[in-house]
Amino acid sequence: MKELWTFSLAALLACSGAAFAEDARTGIYPAGNVPIAPYSPGIKTANGFLYVSGQIAYIGGEIPEHARDGENDVQDQTKIVMENIKSVMAEAGYDFNDAVRATVFITDMDNYGAFNEIYGTYWGADEMPPARAAVEVGALPGGKPGAPVLVEVSMIAYK
């Protein structure tokens, strides 16, 4: 009898665990944010975390002309990247004040200051930007001749 009870309890826990696993995360797909590879723009978990995939300066599947014309390209691309992140966060019910971690990939550390000029505008003076790492990389995915991707940012938010 004890073995039957143990088996029944184990089966119940396994089934409820499977159901929980299905509900434990939700893909976030804001309109217009079409991934260029097999990934989700965001994943929201049942425990309150939101993982935003690395976003690049794509609008409608390409970098707009003004963000690759040789004038303020890093700043223009950073603005698009941050707006893409904002759309993923908003679709999930989060905002930049919920961000706890950011990772920045930049193709030239000489552009770090220009990047920060735009990035910093997404938090007010009395708000706390997330913890962050910044890494210089040789190249980023999605770049095309005459339209290199200069910056990519991913974020983790919690609420």
SULSULHU-V888478 format. One record per residue. N is the residue number from 0. RES is the residue in three letters. BURIAL is # if it has 24 or more other C-alpha atoms within 12 Angstrom, else .. Layout:
N	RES	BURIAL
N	RES	BURIAL
//
This chain:
0	MET	.
1	LYS	.
2	GLU	.
3	LEU	.
4	TRP	.
5	THR	.
6	PHE	.
7	SER	.
8	LEU	.
9	ALA	.
10	ALA	.
11	LEU	.
12	LEU	.
13	ALA	.
14	CYS	.
15	SER	.
16	GLY	.
17	ALA	.
18	ALA	.
19	PHE	.
20	ALA	.
21	GLU	.
22	ASP	.
23	ALA	.
24	ARG	.
25	THR	#
26	GLY	#
27	ILE	#
28	TYR	#
29	PRO	#
30	ALA	.
31	GLY	.
32	ASN	#
33	VAL	#
34	PRO	#
35	ILE	.
36	ALA	.
37	PRO	.
38	TYR	.
39	SER	#
40	PRO	#
41	GLY	#
42	ILE	#
43	LYS	#
44	THR	#
45	ALA	.
46	ASN	.
47	GLY	.
48	PHE	#
49	LEU	#
50	TYR	#
51	VAL	#
52	SER	#
53	GLY	#
54	GLN	#
55	ILE	#
56	ALA	#
57	TYR	#
58	ILE	#
59	GLY	.
60	GLY	.
61	GLU	#
62	ILE	#
63	PRO	.
64	GLU	.
65	HIS	.
66	ALA	#
67	ARG	#
68	ASP	.
69	GLY	.
70	GLU	.
71	ASN	.
72	ASP	#
73	VAL	#
74	GLN	#
75	ASP	#
76	GLN	#
77	THR	#
78	LYS	#
79	ILE	#
80	VAL	#
81	MET	#
82	GLU	#
83	ASN	#
84	ILE	#
85	LYS	#
86	SER	#
87	VAL	#
88	MET	#
89	ALA	#
90	GLU	#
91	ALA	#
92	GLY	.
93	TYR	#
94	ASP	#
95	PHE	#
96	ASN	#
97	ASP	#
98	ALA	#
99	VAL	#
100	ARG	#
101	ALA	#
102	THR	#
103	VAL	#
104	PHE	#
105	ILE	#
106	THR	#
107	ASP	#
108	MET	.
109	ASP	.
110	ASN	#
111	TYR	#
112	GLY	.
113	ALA	#
114	PHE	#
115	ASN	#
116	GLU	.
117	ILE	#
118	TYR	#
119	GLY	.
120	THR	.
121	TYR	#
122	TRP	.
123	GLY	.
124	ALA	.
125	ASP	.
126	GLU	.
127	MET	.
128	PRO	#
129	PRO	#
130	ALA	.
131	ARG	.
132	ALA	.
133	ALA	#
134	VAL	.
135	GLU	.
136	VAL	.
137	GLY	.
138	ALA	.
139	LEU	#
140	PRO	#
141	GLY	#
142	GLY	.
143	LYS	.
144	PRO	.
145	GLY	.
146	ALA	#
147	PRO	#
148	VAL	#
149	LEU	#
150	VAL	#
151	GLU	#
152	VAL	#
153	SER	#
154	MET	#
155	ILE	#
156	ALA	#
157	TYR	#
158	LYS	.
//
